Amino acid sequence: MAAEPIFRYNSCMSELLHRITISAEQCHGRPCIRGLRIRVADILEMLAGGIAAEEILADFPYLEPDDIRACITYAATLAGHPVVSAAE
């Protein structure tokens, strides 16, 4: 029996998020890709600036396509968390 689409989606997201590492000793605790000194924010800024994923991969040959997807998945996960303000 094939996995349900939502299960495959969640499983894929979980696998991608394992590529994101956070260590106090590296990049001041900012999220990085696979323990490399490439910050998630840097990749997201490049994508937001219009640089194609293929160009990023060409400039950083040690990155993999799933690393780019992991950055986007990480951002989507953070954007999906609600922010609750204390009552004034």
C-alpha positions as CSV (number, residue, x, y, z in Angstrom):
1,M,0.0,0.0,0.0
2,A,1.4,3.4,-1.0
3,A,1.9,6.1,1.6
4,E,-0.7,8.8,1.8
5,P,0.4,12.1,0.1
6,I,0.5,14.1,3.3
7,F,2.7,11.5,5.0
8,R,5.2,11.5,2.1
9,Y,5.1,15.3,2.2
10,N,5.9,15.4,6.0
11,S,8.5,12.7,5.7
12,C,10.2,14.6,2.9
13,M,10.2,17.8,4.9
14,S,11.7,16.0,7.9
15,E,14.5,14.6,5.8
16,L,15.3,18.0,4.4
17,L,15.3,19.6,7.8
18,H,18.0,17.2,9.0
19,R,20.3,19.0,6.6
20,I,20.0,22.2,8.7
21,T,22.4,22.3,11.6
22,I,22.7,24.8,14.5
23,S,25.8,25.0,16.7
24,A,26.8,27.8,19.0
25,E,30.4,27.3,17.8
26,Q,29.6,27.9,14.2
27,C,28.3,31.2,12.7
28,H,27.2,32.3,16.2
29,G,24.5,29.7,16.4
30,R,22.8,30.7,13.2
31,P,21.3,27.9,11.1
32,C,23.7,26.4,8.6
33,I,23.7,23.7,5.9
34,R,25.1,20.3,6.9
35,G,27.6,21.8,9.3
36,L,29.2,23.9,6.6
37,R,29.7,27.6,7.1
38,I,27.0,28.4,4.7
39,R,24.1,30.1,6.5
40,V,20.5,29.3,5.6
41,A,19.8,33.1,5.6
42,D,22.5,33.6,3.0
43,I,21.0,31.1,0.6
44,L,17.5,32.5,1.2
45,E,18.8,36.1,0.5
46,M,20.3,34.9,-2.7
47,L,17.1,33.2,-3.8
48,A,15.1,36.3,-2.8
49,G,17.5,38.5,-4.8
50,G,16.7,36.5,-8.0
51,I,19.7,34.2,-8.1
52,A,18.6,30.9,-9.5
53,A,19.3,27.7,-7.5
54,E,21.4,26.4,-10.4
55,E,23.7,29.4,-10.1
56,I,24.0,29.0,-6.4
57,L,25.0,25.4,-6.9
58,A,27.5,26.3,-9.5
59,D,29.1,28.9,-7.2
60,F,29.1,26.6,-4.2
61,P,29.9,23.1,-5.7
62,Y,29.8,21.4,-2.3
63,L,26.1,22.2,-2.0
64,E,23.5,19.8,-3.3
65,P,20.0,20.6,-4.7
66,D,18.4,19.2,-1.5
67,D,20.4,21.8,0.5
68,I,18.6,24.6,-1.3
69,R,15.3,22.9,-0.7
70,A,16.2,22.4,2.9
71,C,16.7,26.2,3.3
72,I,13.3,26.9,1.8
73,T,11.7,24.2,4.0
74,Y,13.3,25.7,7.1
75,A,12.0,29.1,6.2
76,A,8.5,27.7,5.5
77,T,8.5,25.9,8.9
78,L,9.4,29.1,10.7
79,A,6.9,31.2,8.8
80,G,4.2,28.7,9.7
81,H,4.7,29.2,13.5
82,P,2.1,31.5,15.0
83,V,3.4,34.6,16.9
84,V,1.3,35.4,20.0
85,S,1.7,38.9,21.6
86,A,1.0,39.4,25.2
87,A,-2.0,41.5,26.1
88,E,-1.3,45.1,26.7
